[in-house]
Amino acid sequence: MNSRFCSPCRILPNLFYFSLLYLLLWCWKPAVAQDISQYKPLQVGDKIPDVTIRNIYQYKTPVAKISDFKGKLLILDFWASWCGACVSMLPRLDSLQKQFENRIQILPVAYQDAKTVQNFLSKYQAKTGRRIALPEVTADSVLHQLFPHTYLPHYVWISSEGVVLTFTGMEEMNASTIGKVLKGKADDIRQKKDEKGIAYDVKKPFLVGGNGGDGKELIYHSILANYTEGLLSAGYSILKDSTELRIVLRNTPLSSMFRVAYGGNGYLGKNRMILEVNDPGRLRSDLTGQKYTDWKKQGNAFCYEVKVPAAAGKEAYAIMQQDFARFFSRYKAKMQRRSRTCLVLTRTDSVDHMSSKGGRPLMSAEYGQFTLQNKKLLFLISQLNVISMQDSPYPVVDGTGYTDPVDLILDADLSDVADLNRALKPYGLTLTEKVREIDMLVISDNL
């Protein structure tokens, strides 16, 4: 008999290995994706579950668990690359992380995918010369499920033991606040409370039929209301089609309401307004975040809508002016010619470097780049006055006399005149400070 098949010293080890393999196969279950539906939104005082965080960029591993940050104050920074306030916070967050080193971990969290975030950070470094070294969570859904929010940036403070301490806005994100929280004084920190949304469709008449009606039989109306809590999309919209023109203002300060009313087809920037009043704090505010929202709720912001037939579209702005004069009679508003220092867009030579080659009209404003394709220079002037240079003391005016469509691609910081002029130079354009007589909106007390 062949002893190789009968020896107990050989049979027993084989039986052991077969038994172990059977046990492993019996216990094995296929890996499944993290089920985020099981997690409910967390509140202050809740213990955060030990969830798995995936898609981490600029970190020692692409995957981590909440428990990996135990022993540190963990601050989740919910942000997006299109959010100007979020972008402005990047260098501060980077500095705070270095200042407090191993005592805290600031973890930016974006719903955007890795490619979008990485491309943005590369552009940011190229433009500013500063590399943001913080780890970045991309394409997140788990943390967003745990901490739903409305406004960005949104910060969630989690203790070294994994307990939710507070939620804040950008104003509280500083060394002083971090020091307080590290000393166990999180209760002293002002908490950010996002309003809960209510059903509202900007394409339907505001407050008509509970905003559930179609408004088809409505020919004209104007509506004025106080600050409406829960109406999240503050700002203004101008909606026009073949049948009607509607101008909608939502939770808007008075100064901005007057600028829309007197701007006609073009919104007037802050630098086109002069306040000759005893209490300018009733018309505008430089507050931000929750403090700004509180200020608006104190009788300083309103909702307004005017709707007119399309054929009477030019009357809408006159109606607004009349309504505001009637209901805000403590003020007088009018357009006046005033001598002001302006940034005048002029041509540097007679050769046409910007004439459009045609194609689909397009305007695009992204971080570090502005594009006009088959559009008039008016759109660049509006972009600068209303958005990019809205805080500049100098209004931007068009002194080119050029009325044809143009093609422009400006790789520049549109809020920086020197950088913008560098980008404008190949198109034979420049911005120069000049004194001009221009129309200014003057708001004064109605004595």
RANORRA-V415570 format. One record per backbone hydrogen bond with DSSP energy under -0.5 kcal/mol. CO is the residue of the C=O (numbers start at 0). NH is the residue of the N-H. If there is no record, write none. Layout:
{{CO NH} {CO NH}}
//
This chain:
{{0 2} {1 4} {2 5} {2 6} {6 9} {6 10} {7 11} {9 13} {10 14} {11 15} {12 16} {13 17} {14 18} {15 19} {16 20} {17 21} {18 22} {19 23} {20 24} {21 25} {22 26} {23 27} {33 35} {34 37} {35 38} {42 45} {45 47} {45 163} {48 50} {50 65} {51 53} {52 63} {54 56} {54 137} {56 135} {61 55} {63 52} {64 67} {65 68} {66 69} {68 71} {71 73} {72 74} {72 104} {73 75} {73 157} {74 106} {75 77} {75 155} {76 78} {76 108} {77 152} {77 153} {79 82} {81 83} {82 86} {83 87} {84 88} {85 88} {85 89} {86 89} {88 92} {89 93} {90 94} {91 95} {92 96} {93 97} {94 98} {95 99} {96 100} {99 102} {100 103} {102 72} {104 74} {104 106} {105 107} {106 76} {107 136} {108 78} {109 139} {111 138} {112 116} {113 117} {114 118} {115 119} {116 120} {117 121} {118 122} {119 123} {120 124} {121 125} {122 126} {123 127} {124 128} {129 131} {130 132} {134 107} {135 56} {135 137} {136 109} {140 144} {141 145} {142 146} {145 41} {153 77} {154 156} {154 167} {155 75} {155 157} {156 164} {156 165} {157 73} {158 161} {159 70} {161 47} {162 158} {163 44} {165 156} {166 191} {167 154} {168 171} {169 172} {171 173} {173 177} {174 178} {175 179} {176 180} {177 181} {178 182} {179 184} {180 183} {184 187} {185 188} {191 193} {199 201} {200 203} {204 207} {206 208} {206 209} {207 210} {207 212} {208 211} {214 217} {216 218} {220 306} {222 304} {224 302} {226 228} {227 230} {229 197} {229 231} {231 233} {234 249} {236 238} {236 247} {238 245} {242 309} {243 240} {244 307} {245 238} {245 247} {246 305} {247 236} {248 250} {248 303} {249 234} {251 301} {252 256} {253 257} {254 258} {255 259} {256 260} {257 261} {258 262} {258 267} {259 262} {259 263} {262 265} {268 271} {269 272} {271 440} {273 275} {273 442} {275 444} {278 281} {279 282} {279 283} {282 254} {287 290} {287 291} {288 292} {289 293} {290 294} {291 295} {292 296} {293 297} {294 297} {295 299} {295 300} {296 298} {299 253} {300 226} {301 251} {302 224} {303 248} {304 222} {305 246} {306 220} {307 244} {308 311} {309 312} {311 314} {312 315} {313 317} {314 318} {315 319} {316 320} {317 321} {318 322} {319 323} {320 324} {321 325} {322 326} {323 327} {327 330} {329 445} {331 443} {333 441} {335 337} {335 439} {337 339} {337 437} {339 341} {339 435} {341 343} {341 433} {342 344} {342 396} {343 345} {343 431} {344 398} {345 429} {350 352} {353 406} {361 372} {363 370} {365 368} {368 365} {369 409} {370 363} {371 407} {372 361} {374 405} {375 378} {376 379} {376 380} {377 381} {378 382} {379 383} {380 384} {381 385} {382 386} {382 387} {383 388} {386 389} {388 391} {392 394} {394 342} {394 396} {396 344} {396 398} {400 402} {404 355} {405 373} {405 374} {407 371} {408 410} {409 369} {409 411} {411 413} {412 415} {414 416} {415 419} {416 420} {417 421} {418 422} {419 423} {420 424} {423 426} {423 428} {424 427} {427 347} {427 348} {429 345} {429 431} {431 343} {433 341} {433 435} {435 339} {435 437} {437 337} {439 335} {439 441} {440 273} {440 442} {441 333} {441 443} {442 275} {443 331} {444 446}}
//
